[in-house]
Amino acid sequence: MSLPTKIANVDFEHCIFNASGPSCATLEELDIIGKSGAAAIMTKSCTLKPREGNPEPRYTGLPLGSINSMGLPNLGYKKYVEMVPLLKKHGKPVVMSVSGLCLADNIEMLRAINDTDADLVELNLSCPNVVGKPQIGYDFEQTDEVLTKVMKLVRKPLGVKLPPYFDFAHYKQIAELLNKHKVKFVTCINSIGNALYIDPDKEAPVIKPKGGFGGLGGKYVKPTALANVHKFAELLDPSIDIIGVGGINNGTDVFEFILAGAKAVQLGTVFQEEGPETFARIEKEFNELMKKKGYASIEEIRGKLKAL
Ligand code: RRO
């Protein structure tokens, strides 16, 4: 038994797939996701030109999650455009993540993606790890400008990957923009940017780039991710679907994200740490929990978090 869902009207066999991040930058890695229990294939955020990314060490697993400053290592968008027909053979939705270093780059990439068979596009407005490039999602004027330009030209259902917000005034401002521009979905949250994890033995940070500052993921961020999903479920137009990501490790976590308002969820750190078997394990746990509670569909519980 699988519990189907839809994102921007695209059918998903179930609600669990990979986050743009770990192990989704090469055809080999994407084929592994295609063969796994993931409901869709999400690509690593791409840029106009290929990038090596930041110097290593740039990812470390931590007791309750991970910290990374990968710096957008990817093959360049042309390679991902070429891969789409190969990835589509897996028979599941293909989602392309795009993270241009400037608006012109995003426009060029989105134009090219229009002519592919990709099902959805996730525009990453929240990479915390490129030196000299602040997260667009924290700059409301720039977000407005980017969305004004890209929504005019995009022919694929386009969603945005958001950074975590922490203040109700900021949620309100960004939600107004997302409603105005009629994005099709939001994915929240990206890693919590510019965290610092120190190894007391080495008396040094655990990653090298940016003096050790990087994006925090995993269990550390789950409550923040749930808060973002739930607040956006309240503030966004109901036509905008929400994908939750941040610290999901088991079926109960998935259940909580759906209760908060998500229609699907993505796995980042847990996929990196456990490998592709994580998708089938977590889906099985979620299905068992739903059955035990007597629920037969995602829509029965979506956004139904009770008040105390
Ligand atoms: O590649 C990265 O350093 C990275 C990206 Br693009 C992102 O969106 N989020 C993150 O934690 N790392």
Residues whose N, C-alpha, C, O or C-beta is under 5 A from the ligand:
A	BS01	RRO	S45 S69 M70 G71 L72 P73 S126 C127 P128 N129 N190 S191 G215
